[in-house]
């Protein structure tokens, strides 16, 4: 799933191109992808975007007249691509914008279940759509993070992925961050002391910044992730084979030596967690 580093890299890449020319044609879009119908996508035609903004894992394309905002959430399998004029584009993308110079912005989703979403909203409606999101993960700081952690007892991996609490982190970067912070994914947020909170805040910034730099360079998942999806590979810090915990919707990857004192974590659906 694209998370803050990926979405911010896309935002920076798309900011100038999408503002260069007015929209000539908006749509069509997959019935499962278009989440709003009034105003219709065609209301974008003839308008120019001001650029691209980001909130958490969502991209926003406000029109320069201040009347509309195109909001895109890629979910797990959605991908955005800017295609210069004359370039080859997919025949049936989930959503397509064509600009006056012939360039296109296309949203594709290579998945059976279409989860990516496109909304066309007024600025007020867009603000309401995003109102549930917590503060941005990058630059959060130890003081604000400590308030979030100690407000409610949650497992760290789940807390970091909760967009209502912290916006921008998903399963992949939660794995990377917790490894960098040397904290168990199952540690309780209310049990962290000041030093651990500071360590986690520092890891959030350093890992998201590392990811953003690599994604802007076009790095693949293999070159970007050091823990995520690397089951059995040696930890880049200590050499211990990396382990995982499987859940229905996600998998946690971690280092038993760096993060859990040598203990192997078990899926609580199958057995008790070894504390």
C-alpha positions, 0 to 999 in steps of 0.5 A, a space after each residue: 500500500 502506498 504510504 507517506 513516502 510514496 504519496 509525497 514522492 508522487 505529490 512532488 512529481 505531479 505538482 508541476 505537470 498537472 498545473 501546466 494545462 487545463 483539463 480537457 477531459 475527465 473520466 470515464 471512471 470505474 463505477 467502484 472507483 468514483 465515490 461521488 457523482 455531484 458534481 460530475 467529473 466533467 465539471 473539471 473540464 476547462 479548469 486548471 489545477 493549482 498543483 497537488 497537495 497531500 494529507 496522510 495517504 491521500 492526494 488532493 488536486 485543488 482547482 485554481 479557481 478555488 471551487 473544486 478539489 479532486 481527492 484520490 485515495 489509492 488504498 492497497 493496489 491503486 497506482 497513479 501515472 502521469 503520461 506525457 502527450 503521445 505516450 502509451 496509456 492503459 485502455 481501461 484505467 480506473 480513472 483518467 484525466 486528459 489535459 489540453 496538451 494531450 498528457 494524461 493522469 491515469 489511476 490503475 488498480 491491479 486487483 480483483 476488488 476495487 478499493 481505490 477511490 476518487 472524489 470530486 468535492 467542494 473545498 468544504 466537503 474535502 475538509 470534512 472528508 479528511 477531518 477524521 485524520 490525525 496529525 501528519 506522521 513526518 515531523 510529529 515530534 516526541 511531545 505530541 507522539 507521547 500524548 498520542 501513545 499515552 492516551 490509550 493502551 494500544 499495540 504499537 504496530 496497530 497504533 502507528 497504522 491508525 490514521 485517526 491517530 497518526 496520518 501517513 503510516 501503513 503496514 510497511 513503514 510501521 515495520 520499518 519504523 519499529 525496527 529502527 526504534 528497536 521496539 516490539 510491534 506488540 509493545 503497549 503504547 502506555 508502557 513506553 518511557 520517555 526515552 522510548 518515545 523519543 526513540 520512536 519519534 526519531 525513527 518515524 522521521 528518519 525512516 519516512 525521510 529515508 523512504 521519501 528520498 529513495 522513492 524520489 530516486 525511483 527505488 523499488 520495494 526491494 531496495 527501499 524496505 529493509 524489514 518489510 517482506 524480508 522473512 528469513 533474511 538476515 537483519 541488516 543490524 544484527 544478522 538474525 533471520 527476520 520473523 513475521 506474524 500473519 494476520 488476515 489483512 496484514 503481516 508484521 515483520 520484525 527482528 527477534 534480537 533487535 526488537 523482542 529480546 530474542 522472543 518469537 511473537 505468535 499470532 494471538 489467533 492461534 496461540 498466546 503471545 510470548 511475553 
